[in-house]
Amino acid sequence: MPAYVGRDIDGRVDDAVRAGGFVLLSGESTARKTRLAYESVRRVLPDRRLVAPVPRESVRAMVETVTDRRHCVVWLDQVRIAARGRARG
């Protein structure tokens, strides 16, 4: 993986991740939002388990997986694609 080049927004994203709850990054498809989120989680929550559902997996299955675990990060990359897949299923 190429070295990460920091951005002006890194601190704000780190603060949001540190605060917990739902953090949503939106922007153009080439804005490198996924890398920004990954680097923030790596910096701020390095000991947390990452749970990333497969797009075809139901949201219910993901919730059941994380309900039994504490201290995890639920990674929903490409939410629109996952939601579309869920609607078809």
Contact map, one row per residue, 1 for C-alpha under 8 A:
11100000000000000000000000000000000000000000000000000000000000000000000000000000000000000
11110000000000000000000000000000000000000000000000000000000000000000000000000000000000000
11111000000000000000000000000000000000000000000000000000000000000000000000000000000000000
01111100000000000000000000000000000000100000000000000000000000000000000000000000000000000
00111110000000000000000000000000000000000000000000000000000000000000000000000000000000000
00011111010000000000000000000000000000000000000000000000000000000000000000000000000000000
00001111110000000000000000000000000000000000000000000000000000000000000000000000000000000
00000111111000000000000000000000000000000000000000000000000000000000000000000000000000000
00000011111110000000000000000000000000000000000000000000000000000000000000000000000000000
00000111111111000000000000000000000100010000000000000000000000000000000000000000000000000
00000001111111100000000000000000000000000000000000000000000000000000000000000000000000000
00000000111111110000000000000000000000000000000000000000000000000000000000000000000000000
00000000111111111000000000000000000010010000000000000000000000000000000000000000000000000
00000000011111111100000000000000000000011011000000000000000000000000000000000000000000000
00000000001111111110000000000000000000000000000000000000000000000000000000000000000000000
00000000000111111111001000000000000000000000000000000000000000000000000000000000000000000
00000000000011111111101000000000000000011001000000000000000000000000000000000000000000000
00000000000001111111000000000000000000000001100000000000000000000000000000000000000000000
00000000000000111111100000000000000000000000000000000000000000000000000000000000000000000
00000000000000011111111000000000000000000000000000000000000000000000000000000000000000000
00000000000000001011111000000000000000000000000000000000000000000000000000000000000000000
00000000000000000001111100000000000000000000000000000000000000000000000000000000000000000
00000000000000011001111110000000000000000000000000000000000000000000000000000000000000000
00000000000000000000011111000000000000000000000000000000000000000000000000000000000000000
00000000000000000000001111100000100010000000000000000000000000000000000000000000000000000
00000000000000000000000111110000100000000000000000000000000000000000000000000000000000000
00000000000000000000000011111010100000000000000000000000000000000000000000000000000000000
00000000000000000000000001111110000000000000000000000000000000000000000000000000000000000
00000000000000000000000000111111000000000000000000000000000000000000000000000000000000000
00000000000000000000000000011111100000000000000000000000000000000000000000000000000000000
00000000000000000000000000111111100000000000000000000000000000000000000000000000000000000
00000000000000000000000000001111111100000000000000000000000000000000000000000000000000000
00000000000000000000000011100111111110000000000000000000000000000000000000000000000000000
00000000000000000000000000000001111111000000000000000000000000000000000000001000000000000
00000000000000000000000000000001111111100000000000000000000000000000000000000000000000000
00000000010000000000000000000001111111110000000000000000000000000000000000000000000000000
00000000000010000000000010000000111111111000000000000000000000000000000000000000000000000
00000000000000000000000000000000011111111100000000000000000000000000000000000000000000000
00010000000000000000000000000000001111111110000000000000000000000000000000000000000000000
00000000010011001000000000000000000111111111100000000000000000000000000000000000000000000
00000000000001001000000000000000000011111111110000000000000000000000000000000000000000000
00000000000000000000000000000000000001111111110000000000000000000000000000000000000000000
00000000000001000000000000000000000000111111110000000000000000000000000000000000000000000
00000000000001001100000000000000000000011111110000000000000000000000000000000000000000000
00000000000000000100000000000000000000011111111100000000000000000000000000000000000000000
00000000000000000000000000000000000000001111111100000000000000000000000000000000000000000
00000000000000000000000000000000000000000000111110000000000000000000000000000000000000000
00000000000000000000000000000000000000000000111111000000000000000000001110000000000000000
00000000000000000000000000000000000000000000001111100000000000000000001110000000000000000
00000000000000000000000000000000000000000000000111110000000000000000000111100000000000000
00000000000000000000000000000000000000000000000011111000000001000100000111100000000000000
00000000000000000000000000000000000000000000000001111100000000000000000001111000000000000
00000000000000000000000000000000000000000000000000111111101001000000000000110000000000000
00000000000000000000000000000000000000000000000000011111100000000000000000000000000000000
00000000000000000000000000000000000000000000000000001111110000000000000000000000110010000
00000000000000000000000000000000000000000000000000001111110000000000000000000000010011000
00000000000000000000000000000000000000000000000000001111111011000000000000000000000001000
00000000000000000000000000000000000000000000000000000011111111000000000000000000000001000
00000000000000000000000000000000000000000000000000001000111111100000000000000000000001000
00000000000000000000000000000000000000000000000000000000011111110000000000000000000000000
00000000000000000000000000000000000000000000000000000000111111111000000000000000000000000
00000000000000000000000000000000000000000000000000101000111111111100000000000000000000000
00000000000000000000000000000000000000000000000000000000001111111110000000000000000000000
00000000000000000000000000000000000000000000000000000000000111111111000000000000000000000
00000000000000000000000000000000000000000000000000000000000011111111100000000000000000000
00000000000000000000000000000000000000000000000000100000000001111111110101000000000000000
00000000000000000000000000000000000000000000000000000000000000111111110000000000000000000
00000000000000000000000000000000000000000000000000000000000000011111110000000000000000000
00000000000000000000000000000000000000000000000000000000000000001111111100000000000000000
00000000000000000000000000000000000000000000000000000000000000000111111100000000000000000
00000000000000000000000000000000000000000000000110000000000000000000111110000000000000000
00000000000000000000000000000000000000000000000111100000000000000100111111000000000000000
00000000000000000000000000000000000000000000000111100000000000000000001111100000000000000
00000000000000000000000000000000000000000000000001110000000000000100000111110000000000000
00000000000000000000000000000000000000000000000001111000000000000000000011111000000000000
00000000000000000000000000000000000000000000000000011000000000000000000001111110000000000
00000000000000000000000000000000010000000000000000010000000000000000000000111110000000000
00000000000000000000000000000000000000000000000000000000000000000000000000011111110000000
00000000000000000000000000000000000000000000000000000000000000000000000000011111111000000
00000000000000000000000000000000000000000000000000000000000000000000000000000111111100000
00000000000000000000000000000000000000000000000000000010000000000000000000000111111110000
00000000000000000000000000000000000000000000000000000011000000000000000000000111111111000
00000000000000000000000000000000000000000000000000000000000000000000000000000011111111100
00000000000000000000000000000000000000000000000000000000000000000000000000000001111111110
00000000000000000000000000000000000000000000000000000011000000000000000000000000111111111
00000000000000000000000000000000000000000000000000000001111000000000000000000000011111111
00000000000000000000000000000000000000000000000000000000000000000000000000000000001111111
00000000000000000000000000000000000000000000000000000000000000000000000000000000000111111
00000000000000000000000000000000000000000000000000000000000000000000000000000000000011111
